[in-house]
Amino acid sequence: MVLWHKANKWQNTWSCWKQEIITKQADDAWRYKIENAFKNSFFDPDKDEPLTWFLKPGERLNALYPEMSQKMSHMKILKNCIGELEHALSSRCIEPCSTEEYINALEDIVTRKKIGRTWKKLDLKSPSTQFIKKDEPRENFKPNKSKSNEQIKCHKCGGAIIVHEVDIIINVDKPYPPLLRRPAYAASPRAREALEVHIKELMDLGVLRKVGHNEQVEVTTPVIITCHNGKSRIVGDFRALNTYTIPDRYPIPRIHEALTHLSQAKLIKAMDSLKGFHKNILTDNARKLLRIIFHCGIL
């Protein structure tokens, strides 16, 4: 058999062998091209239509792996929905669903919930502010007059973050449903006393203020007191408001990208974010939706 193969393999013409080589190389190049196209086909709700986008990766997977099941194909396609969209689509389609059901769920999530991915590469710049020596008291610090005011005050973060205002948008129009107008929760005398202490502290800091008599209140959220490790904490029950709130399209930064940027840093500082939400500035519309209510009134 071996002698017969050696004797007959040279009987084919060069054009025949050339065609076989071209066919094999073209097949490998085609598979490489299709695999790269599938890996790079991330869903962008601002540019892609859910129907067109969902069918293209499915056709590519069927061409590469004809024996792949439909469930496995859907799982691979969901990996290209980065951020909140992947979690929302997976939560909506828990049971084994057809392609049409996935497409309908994707269209509903993108159009009604406004969930999507607008990821951009982080543009981190090296700090150009002055650093205070540990052995030098703060009161003896003399900033450079040539620096701008923002850079001079950078060493002291006692105010709010004014570079961005947080806005809240809900998907219902006025008049709002009764679920958004909640009464105050019943509380024990001890809980009421703790609430009053926390509310007074936040009012002294300028985080909260009383609602004026001429202001119209349409949305109220009750607050409660929770205790952990012997410390009390004020918590708002925003479950009703979250039901009608359109989520922000800001995905959580990837851990490996954050660590990659930190590898180039010379100085790393830790920040206590226990009361970090108190540093955010709200828009006028968001303030009207975040009215809290307790036994003493509305803030």
C-alpha positions, -999 to 999 in steps of 0.1 A, spaced: 0 0 0 28 24 9 47 16 -24 15 21 -44 10 55 -27 46 66 -34 43 55 -70 11 72 -77 13 105 -58 36 120 -84 11 112 -112 -10 142 -103 -2 174 -121 12 205 -104 -20 224 -110 -39 197 -90 -15 200 -60 -16 238 -63 -54 238 -61 -54 216 -30 -29 239 -13 -49 270 -22 -81 253 -9 -65 243 24 -49 277 30 -81 295 20 -101 274 44 -77 282 73 -77 319 64 -115 319 62 -119 303 96 -94 328 111 -113 357 96 -147 345 108 -134 339 143 -119 374 146 -151 389 132 -171 371 159 -148 380 188 -149 417 177 -186 420 171 -195 437 204 -231 451 206 -234 489 205 -270 501 212 -262 534 196 -252 519 162 -265 483 160 -300 470 156 -308 441 179 -323 419 152 -294 424 127 -267 421 153 -280 390 170 -284 370 138 -249 378 124 -229 361 152 -253 332 151 -246 326 114 -208 328 120 -210 303 148 -231 279 127 -206 282 99 -176 275 122 -192 249 144 -222 232 127 -225 207 156 -228 234 183 -261 234 201 -284 265 201 -280 270 238 -242 271 236 -245 295 206 -267 318 226 -243 317 256 -213 327 233 -233 355 218 -243 369 252 -205 373 260 -204 400 234 -230 421 253 -205 437 277 -216 454 309 -252 457 323 -267 445 291 -253 409 294 -267 406 330 -301 421 321 -305 398 291 -294 367 310 -318 375 338 -347 380 314 -341 347 295 -334 322 324 -351 292 307 -338 278 274 -352 304 249 -353 305 211 -335 331 190 -366 351 185 -372 354 222 -337 366 228 -340 392 201 -374 404 215 -359 406 250 -328 425 237 -350 450 218 -372 456 249 -342 461 272 -325 486 249 -355 506 239 -375 507 272 -349 503 299 -322 523 280 -296 498 291 -265 497 269 -228 500 268 -209 532 261 -175 521 272 -145 543 265 -109 538 272 -97 556 303 -76 586 297 -55 589 328 -30 617 331 -1 619 355 -8 643 385 7 677 382 -3 691 416 20 698 446 24 672 473 26 680 510 54 664 529 44 643 559 68 660 582 54 695 573 23 707 591 -7 717 569 -9 752 583 27 758 571 18 748 536 24 777 511 11 769 476 28 781 445 11 813 433 18 804 397 -5 774 400 -42 777 393 -68 778 421 -80 743 413 -45 728 416 -38 747 448 -70 734 465 -64 699 453 -47 688 486 -79 695 505 -111 678 494 -136 692 518 -163 701 493 -184 683 468 -175 669 434 -186 698 411 -173 683 378 -204 662 373 -241 665 383 -260 633 389 -294 631 372 -323 607 376 -347 599 348 -378 578 353 -399 561 326 -433 573 338 -450 607 333 -471 628 357 -492 621 376 -468 596 392 -482 563 405 -491 560 442 -462 536 447 -438 566 444 -456 585 472 -447 565 502 -456 574 538 -431 573 567 -424 540 583 -433 533 619 -403 534 641 -395 528 678 -385 556 701 -349 545 699 -350 545 661 -367 579 660 -340 593 682 -312 579 660 -330 592 629 -332 627 643 -295 626 651 -285 616 616 -309 640 599 -295 669 620 -260 660 611 -268 659 574 -286 692 576 -256 708 594 -234 696 566 -257 710 540 -265 676 525 -302 679 534 -327 707 538 -363 711 547 -389 713 520 -404 748 517 -441 754 521 -444 765 485 -426 735 470 -447 707 455 -438 672 466 -447 643 443 -422 616 452 -413 606 487 -390 578 500 -392 566 536 -359 561 555 -351 537 583 -322 531 607 -300 500 605 -274 490 630 -242 471 624 -213 465 648 -229 488 673 -232 518 649 -264 531 634 -269 542 598 -296 559 579 -309 540 549 -335 550 523 -360 525 508 -356 534 471 -370 501 458 -401 518 444 -381 545 428 -356 520 413 -385 502 396 -392 532 374 -357 546 371 -338 543 338 -304 529 347 -272 548 340 -252 537 311 -219 537 330 -205 502 332 -182 492 361 -145 495 351 -127 463 344 -104 452 372 -75 442 350 -76 476 332 -76 495 366 -47 474 378 -28 480 345 -31 518 350 -21 514 387 11 496 376 23 528 361 17 549 392 44 561 415 21 571 444 -11 553 454 -35 567 480 -65 551 496 -98 570 500 -125 563 525 -157 562 505 -181 557 535 -198 590 528 -188 594 492 -224 599 480 -225 631 501 -200 645 477 -222 643 446 -242 672 432 -277 665 421 -297 682 394 -329 700 402 -349 672 387 -331 646 407 -336 665 439 -374 665 434 -373 627 430 -351 621 461 -374 636 487 -371 615 519 -399 613 546 -397 604 582 -417 611 614 -406 647 615 -415 657 579 -402 657 544 -366 667 534 
